[in-house]
Amino acid sequence: MSMYGISGYTVMIPIWKAHWGLTVDYAQWSLIGFMAAAGVSMTLSGYMVKRWGIRRVLVVVTALSAIASVVGGLLTDWGSIVGIRIVLGLCAGMITPLTVSLIYQYLPEQKRALAMGWWSMAAMLGPAVGPVISGWLYVQFGWSSLFLFSGLLSMFMLGCLRRIPRQSISTSYTPFPLRQFILAGTGSASVIIGLSQVHYWIGAGWGYGMVALAGGGMLVRLVQISAADKQPLLHWPLFKYRLWTLTMLWNGIVTLALYAGTYLIPLYLMDVQGWNAADSGWIMLFPSFIMVLLAPVVGRLYDVVGPLRLMFSGLLLMLIGSLLLASLDSGASVLSIISAMFIRSVGVSLVTTPGNHMGMVCLANEHIAQGSALSNWLKQLLSACSIAIYSSIVMLGHNSVEGTLVTVSRIQAAFWVSIVFILMLIPIWWLLRNNRRQMSPASPIMNGG
């Protein structure tokens, strides 16, 4: 549901642009506002779980998401739509880390790897089928149906939450770290908004660069304050654990490489090869759906073959698939495109599910909520960074008279940057291999040591 809030609405940017006569920059605020709001609310999830419990927080934010979605379907002006997308982003930012916390709080240890596989499948389902569903809904019922569909998903989730046992609520008073929240929220939003406009930094848009720089300064200050706080909003002391730090590096670099396909493939299909949005969605569906189907399989294999073999195999497949995508020209066949995407998608499944599970299994149970919040918050920031990197590379060729040819070369260059990120995973894998003893349930980190 949370991932659909991003992937399902990307296809609406050109439609809203034409409907209201907006520029691309204004139309993208429906996505930027969502991501910025999600980055802000993710910082709150750890504190809110400790104060009110997972079930209660999830029920409240899911109900709010359902109401906001219904309201969004009734709106008729652009400013209100951006506002309601921000509200939906606030809800999605809370839901994502809390669903991970559910797995590690309610399921026995031997079932967690498989459950993370199913969780990864659900997370990948949004990018896989979101554009196809949204395109069909728009053609059949108009753009307001996307909001109503999001509302139905929220209502379905509310029904599922009824099966979660009620928790005892903490009676001890924990002061809300307001200063840390302001720094985390404002810093996150500033970095995401600033990086989303990185291609305008040189010239009239230099102010966005200053916004990103100021946001980075706030986040540095946040780390300094949190280190001295016994009850930090984001639990930075988790980075003193070597295995946690390595898995966060792994997941972060995977995120940077992952968004090359998410951002560049639609651009290549529509701007270079001339496919329309619906056809592009169908071309992307098969490789993406394979990634979805593999997620629970990888979760089951986690305890059979071990995470390191899965991660290294996925690394190689991501590298091969990205090399094939970087070699595509304007006349590439659909079969060659799908084949390259298929290889890359299999690799993505093999590196993401073990990485996500390893990042949680190395923590003590009382740190799961804080670890999930911090991990997802960092991924949100890195997602914005990756989109900024790839978009800036592609935008460099837009002023050339060679048009499409330069666009192809820029897309290829952007994929080569993603290949550099993938190669950076090799030394991290080697370091994880040297720490493989800490991956066992008997490790001191698992027991809070």
Secondary structure, 3 states (H helix, E strand, C coil): CCCHHHHHHHCHHHHHHHHHCCCHHHHCHHHHHHHHHHHHHHCCHHHHHHHHCHHHHHHHHHHHHHHHHHHHCCCCCHHHHHHHHHHHHHHHHHHHHHHHHHHHHHCCHHHHHHHHHHHHHHHHHHHHHHHHHHHHHHHHHCCHHHHHHHHHHHHHHHHHHCCCCCCCCCCCCCCCCHHHHHHHHHHHHHHHHHHHCHHHCCCCCHHHHHHHHHHHHHHHHHHHHHHCCCCCCCCHHHHHCHHHHHHHHHHHHHHHHHHHHHHHHHHHHHHHCCCCHHHHHHHHHHHHHHHHHHHHHHHHHHHHHCHHHHHHHHHHHHHHHHHHHHCCCCCCCHHHHHHHHHHHHHHHHHHHHHHHHHHHHCCCHHHHHHHHHHHHHHHHHHHHHHHHHHHHHHHCCCCCCCCHHHHHHHHHHHHHHHHHHHHHHHHHHHHHHHCHHHHCCCCCCCCCC
